[in-house]
Amino acid sequence: MPKGSSQIIKKNLHPRNRHRTGYDFPTLGQILPELSGYIIHNQYGKLSIDYANPKAVKLLNKALLLQSYRIKFWDIPDDYLCPPIPGRADYIHYLADLLAMDNYNRIPQGKAIRLLDIGVGANTIYPIIGHTEYGWSFVGSDISATAIKMAKLIAKMNPPLTSSLTYRWQKNKRNIFTNIIKPNEQFALTLCNPPFHASLAEAQAATNRKLTNLGKTSCHVKQPVHNFGGQNNELWCDGGEVAFINTMIEESKNYKDQCLWFTSLISKKDTLSIIKKKLEKIKIQDLQVVTMAQGQKISRFIAWSFLNSQQRQQILAQWQR
């Protein structure tokens, strides 16, 4: 493991996460009246929604974006991934801390700080949060032309985002950075929520477990509804997250001077050791692992850099002049 690598473990949502104290459902219902019809009392007598209902989850996301991120228009096509916003926000805030490590413990802000979101999806959640919180600009890539079209519409319909968010269609499904990162183009970091599962059957089994945990019986349903939606390419790929991140690592070597950090979420704990071993075989200068917690769920991301801290610090200083 490279010198200076570390593992940071947290127990709760990030301190800057706007959703740290939970959801104010009465207020959210006022902001988006359509959501009111889906607000219920859960088994503990507290206000909630049925998280197994894709419509309810989508409306909750829309209300949260209206309330916390000043988004006036947001929508996604049916069956496209509708991610839980608090977890996505955590990734963004910890990425901000990662950049602050090389910026005298100050989070670099503003449009000069450019991020590349691999697999941005139709929801374009990461660019929305990153720009709202820190003023960063984003390039979002995706293999789905429909997702890119919807993401562009969201940016167009929300003027504060229009000049800071751009999107690129990855025509070759086997590539990640290739044909997306342009010559001489620089990014502060790349982020990615990779397809975690190795097959459709594995993705469906995971959904069954999730629905069972939510009190919904789905054992006899061959193709259960995903409560957070998701196209096949958003949920699984051949080889799962290990194969996807391995490809990302291999391609990152071609852009080692164009990104301060390459990062990716990792869903499965067993994947982490595999990816670390892969990174030990190439000449990286720094490796960071950040473990995050959202309630009972544990997630993590890995970050690697081909530049040392002094080099990253100098580049960040140039961008902020």
Disulfide bonds with the S-S distance in Angstrom:
none
